[in-house]
Amino acid sequence: MFHFRKKGVIINLSSIFSTAPVPLMALYSGTKAFGSLFSESLAAEYKDKGIIIQTVTPSFVSTKMIGNLATNFFVATPKSFVRCALSTVGLASNTCGYFSHSLQLWLAGLFPRDVFCNWVTMPVMKKLRQLGMEELQSKKKK
C-alpha cells in the first residue's frame, strides 16, 4: 500500500545482538541478523519510492522480556528509548536508536570480533545463563 501512496515509514526492530556472534543465543542473534539485512535491502529497494525503511538495533531496554532490569546509562526506559529512536526516522536507515547503545556498539567494534566474543560476550552470556538457571531452580523449590 505504501508503494501506491509513494510515502510511508516502516520500522523494523532488530537487536544489537544482530551485529556480532552471540554465543548461547545463536538462533536469536542469527534471526535478528537476517531481519537487519532484510530491512537494509528493502530500504535500498524502496528509497526512490518515498518509503523510509529503518532498522533499529537496540541494546537493553527495561522491559518484561529482560526481567525489567533497573535502568541506568546503558539500560533505557521504554519511553526514553522510543522517543530517541523515533527522532532518528528519516535520518538513518540503521540506528541503535539510543546514544548509549550506539556507544556500546562503537566500543565493541574497536576489538576483533573473536576477541570480543571470547573475552566479553561469552563470559556475560554464561553469567546470564547461570542467573537464569538459579532463578528457575528457586521457583521450582517454591
MOKA-V47836 format. One record per backbone hydrogen bond with DSSP energy under -1.0 kcal/mol. CO is the residue of the C=O (numbers start at 1). NH is the residue of the N-H. E is the energy in kcal/mol with one decimal. If there is no record, write none. Layout:
# MOKA-V47836
co & nh & e
CO & NH & E
CO & NH & E
This chain:
# MOKA-V47836
co & nh & e
1 & 5 & -1.6
2 & 6 & -1.7
2 & 7 & -1.1
8 & 52 & -2.9
10 & 54 & -2.8
12 & 56 & -2.7
15 & 18 & -2.2
16 & 19 & -1.6
22 & 25 & -1.8
25 & 29 & -3.0
26 & 30 & -2.9
27 & 31 & -2.4
28 & 32 & -2.4
29 & 33 & -2.1
30 & 34 & -2.2
31 & 35 & -2.3
32 & 36 & -2.3
33 & 37 & -2.4
34 & 38 & -2.8
35 & 39 & -2.3
36 & 40 & -2.4
37 & 41 & -2.3
38 & 42 & -2.4
39 & 43 & -2.6
40 & 44 & -1.8
41 & 45 & -2.0
42 & 46 & -2.5
46 & 49 & -1.4
46 & 51 & -1.6
47 & 50 & -1.3
52 & 10 & -3.0
54 & 12 & -3.1
55 & 95 & -2.5
56 & 14 & -3.7
58 & 16 & -3.1
60 & 76 & -1.8
61 & 63 & -1.5
63 & 68 & -3.3
64 & 67 & -1.8
75 & 72 & -1.6
76 & 62 & -3.1
77 & 81 & -2.5
78 & 82 & -2.6
79 & 83 & -2.2
80 & 84 & -2.3
81 & 85 & -3.1
82 & 86 & -2.7
83 & 87 & -1.1
85 & 88 & -1.6
86 & 89 & -1.2
88 & 91 & -2.4
88 & 92 & -1.5
93 & 55 & -2.8
95 & 57 & -3.0
98 & 102 & -2.1
99 & 103 & -2.4
100 & 104 & -2.0
101 & 105 & -2.1
102 & 106 & -2.5
103 & 107 & -2.8
104 & 108 & -2.4
105 & 109 & -1.7
107 & 110 & -1.3
108 & 111 & -1.4
112 & 116 & -2.5
113 & 117 & -2.9
114 & 118 & -2.5
115 & 119 & -2.6
116 & 120 & -2.1
116 & 121 & -2.2
117 & 122 & -2.9
120 & 124 & -2.1
121 & 125 & -2.9
122 & 126 & -2.5
123 & 127 & -2.1
124 & 128 & -2.5
125 & 129 & -2.4
126 & 130 & -2.4
127 & 131 & -2.6
128 & 132 & -2.2
129 & 133 & -2.6
130 & 134 & -2.4
131 & 135 & -2.2
132 & 136 & -2.2
133 & 137 & -2.4
134 & 138 & -2.3
135 & 139 & -1.8
136 & 140 & -1.8
137 & 141 & -1.5
